[in-house]
């Protein structure tokens, strides 16, 4: 049995770890022999959901599947582990025990002599993000909720324009009223991108049975206001049903939604 190629990718918040992993995977023809693990995300697996939608043949593991992930390593051709900035770098060796792995750090160009430089065998130039040790991480799952897209745009504008504190990084996946699943991404100092529609089926039968949720990193975050506004954006059962009926009628008539 061949030894799997294990790559552990770490780096500062928002520098582009997930983007780098996706770029590597796009260059591999047979992704069904690759596995991906991103520990520490708990019930808000934003990156895992995004990657699984782009690479449906990829095996993606969550926190609760750590034992299964470790058991699958010998069967894989390649293993990608994305190590969040909130995790101790020393824990990588504990996770992988005596396995051989390659260390890659994705860092902003102006970051010098960090713990990542001492840890990584390869440094990748990432987005020009700002690092701050006083930042906090806030997460909220919103599984089963549907958000009016216009309300989502307003909420995202508020998040990215300091209405809830000084936000340096935000990402989320939301089910919106026309049945699509949208990925939202923000890194302070980096040009904003439009919402990305994930390659998932439209959900038009009641409340979505799939992940949605939000992750925010920043200073002086008003977590109560974030949670309340997210809740306020969510639609009632009656509104969801009405929107879904409208979309199904439009699709039945063959018109673009």
N, C-alpha and C positions, 0 to 999 in steps of 0.2 A: 504494500500500500504506500502510495506517495505521501510525503509530508505536506500538509496544507500550507499555503502561503497566508500567514496571519499578519494583518496590517492594523495597527492601533493608531487612530487619528485623534489627536488632542489639539488644544489651542484656545485662544482667548474668545470671549463671547462675541458672536457675530462676525468672526473673521472669515468664515466660509468652510467649515469642516464638512457639513452635509453636501455643499456644492462640490467640493473636491471629491468626495466619495462617489457622487453621482457621475462625475466626469470619468472617473476610473471605470465604473461599471458600464458606461456607454461604449467603452472601447473593448468590452469583453462580449464575445458573441453568445456564449453559453452560460447565461446568468443563473440557470436552474441548479448549477453546481456551486453557487456562491451563497454564503450566509451573512447576515448583517445583524449586529447587536448594538443597542444604544442603551446602556444601563442608567438608572437613576431618574428616569422620566415618570415613573409611577403610572398614574391613571391618565396622564396627558401626553400620549406618544405622538406628538406632532410630526417629528422627523420620520418616524417609522411609517406613519400613515402616508406621508407624501412619497416616500421611497417605494413603498409597496404598490402605490397606484401607478407609478412610472415603470416599475419592473415587476409585473404581476407573477413572474415565474421565480422570483427571488424568495428565499426563505428569510423572513424577518422575525426576530425574537424580542419579546418584551421582558420586563423585569421578572415577571412571574414565571418565565420560561427559561431561567438561567441554567438550571440543571439539564434541560433538554438541549439548550444551545451548546453547552460543553460536551454533551454526548455526540452532537452532530459534527463537531470540529474535525474528527478524523475522516469523516466521509466527504468533506467538502474539498473543492479545488482551491478556493480562496475564501478567506474570512475577513470581514471588515468590522472593526469595533470602533464606534464613535464615542469618545470619552469626553463628557461634558465638562465645562470649565469649573463646575461646582463639585467635581469629584477629585479626590486626592490622587495624584499621579502614582504614588507608591502602591496604590491598590491594584494597579494593572498586573503587577507581578503576582500578587496574591490570587487574583482571578485565574490567571493562566498557568500558575504553578510553575512547572519546569518546561513548558512549551517555549519554542523559539518564535519570536515575533519581531516585526519591523515597526519602528516608532516614527511617526510623522507628525509634525506640528504645523498647523496653519495659523500664521500670525500676521498682525499688521506690520507693514514695512518698517515703521519707525521704532518698533519694540526691540530693545537690545538687552542681552544678558538676563533673560528671565529664567524661571525654573524650567520652562519648556525647552529653552536652548540647551540646557544641561541634560535634559531627558531624551530629546529626539535625535535620531540618526539623520533625519532629513527635515529641513525647514522649507515650507512652502509659503510664498508671498501671498497673503490674503488681503481682505478689505482693510482700508485704513480706519479701523475702529479705535475708540478710546477705552482704555482699561481703568477701572476704578474699584478699589477694594471695599468701598462703602455701599456698593450696589446690592440690592436684594432681588431675589427671584420669587415671582408670584405665578401660580398656575391655577387654572380652573377648568374642569371638564364640563362640557355642555351636551353630552350625549342625549339624543332624543329631542333636542330643541331645534327649532327652525327660526331663522332670523330674516326679517325683511331686509332685502339687499340695500335699500336706501338708508335704513337705520344702521346697518353694518358700516356703510361708507362714512356716515357721520361719527359713529363710535370710533372707527379706526383713525379718522382725522383728529379726534380729541386725544386719543392715546398718543399719537405721534406728534402732537403739538402741546404737550406738557399739561394737559388738563387734569391728569392724575398723578403728577410728579414728573421728574426728569427721566424720561424713558430713553434708554440707549439701544434696546433690542426688544422687538416684539414679533411673535409669530403665532399664527393660529389657523385652524381649519373649521369652517362653518358651513352648515347646511342652510341654503337660502330658499326663499319662497317658490322658486321655479324648479326645485328639485336638485339643483346642482350642488356640488361640494367645492367650496372655494378655499384656496390657500392664500393667506395674507402674510406679508413679510416686510419687516422694517428694521433697518440698522442706521443709527444716527451717523450722519456724515457721509452716507452713501446714497446716491440717487434712488428715489423710491421707484418700485415697479408696480404695475397693475396687479390686481388680484388674479391669481392663476386658477383656472378651472381644472380640478383633478380629473383624471381619466377614470371616472367611476360612473355607474349607471345613475340616471336621475331617480331620485327617491320620490315617488308619487303615490304612496299607499300609507298614509298615516305618519306617525312620528318615525324618523330615520333610526334604523337599528345599526348604527355604525358610529365610529368615534367623531366627536367634534370637541374643540376646546381651545384654550388660549394660554400662552406663556408670555410673561412680561418681565423684563429686567430693567432696573433703574434705581434712582435715589428718591427717598421720601415718597414712596408710592402710597397712594390712597387706596388701599386694597378694598375697603368697604364700598367705596364709590365705584370702583371697577366692577365689583361683583354685582352691585345693584343695577348699574347701567347695562351690563350684559344681560341680566335678568329682564330688564325693561324692554330690551330689543327683541325678546323671544315672543313668538306668536302663540295665540290660543289654539286649542284643538279646532274650533270652528273656523278660524282664519286660515289655518293650515289646510283644512279640507276644501275651503273655497278656492284657495290658490291652486291646489292640486287639480281640482276639477277643471279650472280654467286652462291650465297648462295641457292637460290631457285632451281637451277639446281642440286646442290649437294644434297639437301634434297630430290629432286625428285628421284634421283638415290639411295637413301637410305644410303648414305655415311655419316660418322660423320663429323660435322663441327668444 
